[in-house]
Amino acid sequence: MSGHSKWATIRRKKEKLDAARGRMFSSLIKEITIAARMGGGDPGGNPRLRAAIDSAKVSNMPATNIDRAIKKGTGDLPGVSYEEIAYEAYGPGGTALLIETYTDNRNRTTGELRHVLSKHGGNMAEAGSVGWMFSRRALVSVPEEGVSEDDLLMAALDAGADDVKHEDGLFQIHAAPDRLEDIRQAIEKAGFRIEQAEVARIPQTEVLVEGNHANQILRLMEALEEHDDVQKVWSNFDVPETMLDEG
């Protein structure tokens, strides 16, 4: 299981719901705004915006918030202009990190992330030194409850998926990045509920971290995801299964 998936499992066991909900809404609003700015405000012709809106609806974001974010992206309402920046870093125990951010102040975000990394045993890396360790893959997550694996597999493969994996209560559908929208539509048409659909960064190899390094990387992941400008953190760490029950 990749670092992001492992961290997601641990986070679900320990996070405070209200605070997590607030951060999620802020992250989704930024994604909707940028998607609308880059591809227009019509989700029918803008797959990235459609995916962001779907994620917002799954998270029970009010429709007025979604509409306002779209209008800020298209310029129909005034709003902050966000820039997408991906930072590369090293974490404790030789782990690699890709930190995806949306920011309205590059210098502020860079300085703050550098401080967070340093505080938790990590450091910034040169551009290109970490990114090559991760492959871009379409990833569609379907909750396992009430799902026929055979039916889901057939629908996914017919839509161009490469593989379907079962882990942590979810079926994870893997495919080439350009197949994301086709698979999302096919899975919805087949009657399955989608928890998340995204282009993910999958590590080519994983690094097992234990003891102090394991605790450090988990604290670092938490601190990074609590930062207002961070959208997502991808890592190649793995930790012993016993740590999933800690915290």
C-alpha positions in Angstrom: 0.0 0.0 0.0 1.4 3.4 -1.0 2.2 6.1 1.5 -0.8 8.2 0.6 -3.2 5.2 1.0 -1.5 4.2 4.2 -1.7 7.7 5.6 -5.4 8.0 4.6 -6.1 4.8 6.6 -4.4 6.2 9.7 -5.9 9.6 9.3 -9.4 8.2 9.2 -8.8 6.6 12.6 -7.5 9.8 14.3 -8.7 13.0 12.7 -11.1 15.4 14.3 -14.2 15.5 12.0 -15.0 19.2 12.1 -11.5 20.4 11.5 -11.0 17.9 8.7 -14.3 19.0 7.1 -13.2 22.6 7.1 -9.8 21.8 5.5 -11.5 19.6 2.9 -14.0 22.3 1.9 -11.2 24.8 1.5 -9.2 22.4 -0.6 -12.2 21.6 -2.8 -13.1 25.2 -3.3 -9.6 26.0 -4.6 -9.7 23.0 -7.0 -13.1 24.1 -8.4 -11.9 27.6 -8.8 -8.7 26.6 -10.6 -10.5 24.1 -12.8 -13.1 26.6 -13.8 -10.4 29.2 -14.5 -8.4 26.8 -16.7 -11.2 25.0 -18.6 -14.3 27.1 -18.2 -17.4 26.9 -16.0 -19.3 24.2 -17.8 -18.6 20.8 -16.2 -20.0 19.1 -19.3 -17.0 20.3 -21.3 -14.5 20.4 -18.4 -13.7 17.0 -17.0 -11.4 18.4 -14.2 -14.2 20.7 -13.1 -16.8 17.8 -13.2 -14.5 15.7 -11.0 -14.0 18.5 -8.5 -17.8 19.1 -8.3 -18.4 15.4 -7.8 -15.9 15.3 -5.0 -17.6 18.4 -3.4 -21.0 16.8 -3.6 -19.7 13.6 -2.0 -18.4 15.7 0.8 -21.8 17.4 1.2 -20.6 20.8 0.2 -23.6 23.2 -0.2 -24.5 23.9 -3.9 -24.1 27.7 -3.2 -20.4 27.2 -2.3 -19.8 25.2 -5.4 -21.5 27.8 -7.6 -19.6 30.6 -6.0 -16.2 28.9 -6.5 -17.0 28.3 -10.2 -17.9 32.0 -10.7 -14.7 33.1 -9.0 -12.8 30.8 -11.4 -14.5 32.2 -14.5 -14.2 35.8 -13.3 -18.0 36.3 -12.8 -17.2 37.0 -9.1 -14.0 38.6 -7.7 -11.7 36.2 -5.9 -8.2 35.2 -5.1 -5.9 34.0 -8.0 -4.3 30.7 -7.0 -1.2 29.2 -8.5 -0.5 25.4 -8.6 2.9 24.4 -7.3 4.3 20.9 -6.7 7.1 20.7 -4.2 9.5 17.8 -4.0 11.0 16.7 -0.6 12.6 14.0 1.4 11.1 12.8 4.6 12.4 10.7 7.5 13.9 7.3 6.8 14.7 8.0 3.2 11.1 8.6 2.1 10.1 10.7 -0.9 7.4 13.3 -0.9 5.4 15.2 -3.6 3.5 18.0 -2.1 0.8 19.5 -4.3 -0.3 23.1 -3.3 -2.6 25.9 -4.4 -1.2 29.3 -3.2 -1.7 33.0 -3.7 1.8 33.7 -2.4 4.6 31.4 -3.6 7.3 32.8 -1.3 5.1 32.4 1.8 4.1 28.9 1.0 7.7 27.8 0.2 9.0 29.2 3.5 6.3 27.7 5.6 6.6 24.2 4.0 10.4 24.4 4.4 9.8 25.0 8.1 7.3 22.2 8.5 9.7 19.8 6.8 12.7 20.8 8.9 10.6 20.5 12.1 9.7 16.9 11.3 12.9 15.5 10.0 12.5 16.3 6.3 13.9 18.8 3.8 13.2 20.3 0.4 14.6 18.5 -2.6 15.9 19.8 -5.9 13.3 19.9 -8.8 13.3 16.5 -10.5 15.0 14.6 -7.8 11.8 13.0 -6.4 9.1 13.4 -9.1 10.5 10.6 -11.3 9.8 8.1 -8.5 6.1 8.5 -9.0 3.8 7.5 -11.9 0.7 9.4 -12.8 -2.3 7.0 -12.7 -6.1 7.4 -12.8 -7.5 6.1 -9.5 -11.2 5.6 -8.9 -12.3 4.4 -5.4 -15.5 2.5 -4.9 -16.7 1.5 -1.3 -16.9 -2.3 -1.0 -20.3 -2.4 0.7 -22.9 -4.2 -1.4 -20.6 -4.3 -4.4 -20.1 -7.4 -6.6 -16.4 -7.5 -7.4 -17.0 -9.4 -10.6 -19.5 -6.8 -11.9 -17.3 -3.9 -10.9 -14.3 -5.5 -12.6 -16.2 -6.1 -15.8 -17.5 -2.5 -15.9 -14.0 -1.1 -15.1 -12.1 -3.3 -17.7 -14.7 -2.5 -20.4 -14.0 1.2 -19.8 -10.2 0.8 -20.1 -9.0 0.1 -16.6 -5.8 -1.8 -16.1 -6.5 -3.3 -12.7 -8.8 -3.4 -9.7 -7.4 -3.8 -6.2 -9.2 -4.4 -2.9 -7.8 -2.7 0.2 -9.0 -1.0 3.3 -12.7 -1.3 2.5 -12.4 0.1 -1.0 -12.1 -1.2 -4.5 -9.3 0.8 -6.2 -9.6 1.0 -10.0 -6.3 1.8 -11.7 -5.9 3.1 -15.3 -3.9 5.5 -17.5 -4.6 9.1 -16.6 -6.5 9.9 -19.8 -9.0 7.1 -19.0 -10.2 8.8 -15.8 -13.4 10.4 -17.1 -14.4 7.3 -19.2 -14.0 5.0 -16.2 -15.8 7.4 -13.9 -18.8 7.6 -16.2 -18.9 3.9 -16.8 -18.8 3.1 -13.1 -21.6 5.6 -12.3 -23.7 4.2 -15.2 -23.2 0.7 -13.8 -24.8 1.9 -10.6 -21.7 1.9 -8.3 -21.1 4.8 -5.9 -17.7 6.5 -6.3 -16.0 7.8 -3.2 -13.1 9.5 -5.1 -11.9 9.8 -8.7 -8.5 11.5 -9.3 -5.2 11.4 -11.1 -2.9 10.0 -8.4 0.8 9.7 -8.0 1.7 6.1 -7.4 5.3 5.3 -6.1 7.3 2.9 -8.2 8.9 1.4 -5.1 8.0 1.7 -1.4 10.2 2.3 1.6 9.4 0.5 4.9 9.9 2.8 7.9 9.7 1.7 11.5 10.2 3.0 15.0 11.1 6.7 15.3 11.2 7.2 11.6 7.6 5.8 11.2 6.3 8.2 13.9 8.2 11.1 12.3 6.7 10.5 8.8 3.2 10.2 10.2 3.6 13.5 12.1 5.0 15.1 9.0 2.1 14.0 6.9 -0.3 15.3 9.4 1.4 18.7 9.6 1.6 19.1 5.9 -2.0 18.2 5.3 -3.0 20.7 8.0 -1.4 23.5 6.0 -4.0 25.6 4.3 -2.2 25.7 0.9 -1.6 21.9 0.7 -4.0 20.0 -1.5 -2.4 16.6 -1.4 0.8 14.8 -0.3 2.0 11.7 -2.1 4.7 9.6 -0.5 6.4 6.2 -0.9 6.4 5.1 2.7 5.0 2.0 4.2 4.6 1.3 7.9 4.0 -1.8 9.9 0.3 -2.8 10.1 0.3 -2.4 13.9 0.6 1.4 13.4 -2.8 1.6 11.8 -4.3 1.0 15.2 -2.3 3.7 17.0 -3.3 7.2 17.7 
